[in-house]
Amino acid sequence: MKRENIDQLVKVEYYETENCPLKGIQFSFFQIIYVISGKGSFVINDNIASYTKGSLLLLTPEDKHHLEIKERTELLLVKFSERYVKDYKWNNINSIGCLLYGASYLSGCILQNKPDVVLVESIASSLLHGIHHPDIYQEELTLHYVNALIVIAARNISKMRIEHVASNTDKRIVEIIDYIQGNIHDPALLKVSVIAQKFGLSETYLGSYFKNHSGETITHYILNYKLRLIEHRLLFSDMRVNEIVTEFGFSDESHLNKFFKKQHNMSLTEFKKRKSISKSKV
């Protein structure tokens, strides 16, 4: 399978087509796709989702996708690297990277918050204007629009998550998940006892409450979320193992390797090597 990379942190493109020439291509970056016009289906990781004018989709690194076009389609493609997400100062949204990666568990249009529809349409129009009529300070303006689009995408994913946790759940489970994702790099704040105290619950009640609404234990959720982020660091960043150790609060490289090996039955080095071999063969 071919892989496409970007040579800059952020790249915005206009694309018009009647057929999809991108089959069999895997991307190493995030990509927000806004449908300007057209009709068809996106096939993302073997999941099929229809699209129409105004659809907004988010692809994460390593997602496999292609289009099945029914009507001539115009797209706005907003590409940005994992490094851009990690390095940009997002103020209070510490978990924005976690939210974006969560899009791989979703399929179809992520634009579910109705008030955001007008915002996204306006931002898309501004980005298109910049592509067709570039002017002074265009790069600075483009980055502002892209940042706004990223935040809107994260907000909608956060709102959608509640539907995928449980249809009859309440606001507190979302707050708990937001807390976990926002503090995923600090093991001390992820202890069940600390989370229970934070939300005024007993540890026993928190455990049963979380499992009832999410279908998995809180410990398992934390473990899987952290593991997924570590996998992406290994595959799509130039971070060294000791930097990952520091980022996720492990005591040393041996501690991280033991944690990773328990889940994958292989070391960090073996995991990265196997993935590299796999990519070179396709």
FENTAGI-V972263 format. One line per field, one symbol per residue. ss: DSSP state (a for helix, b for strand, c for the rest). A space follows every 50 residues. Layout:
BEGIN
ss: ???
END
This chain:
BEGIN
ss: cbbbcccccbbbbbbbbcccccccbbbccbbbbbbbbbbbbbbbccbbbb bccccbbbbccccbbbbbbbbbbbbbbbbbcaaaaaaccccccccaaaaa aaaaaccccccccaaaaaaaaaaaaaaaaaaacccccaaaaaaaaaaaaa aaaaaaaaaaaaaaacccccaaaaaaaaaaaaccccaaaacaaaaaaacc ccaaaaaaaaaaaacccaaaaaaaaaaaaaaaaaaaccccaaaaaaaccc ccaaaaaaaaaaaacccaaaaaaaaaaaaaac
END
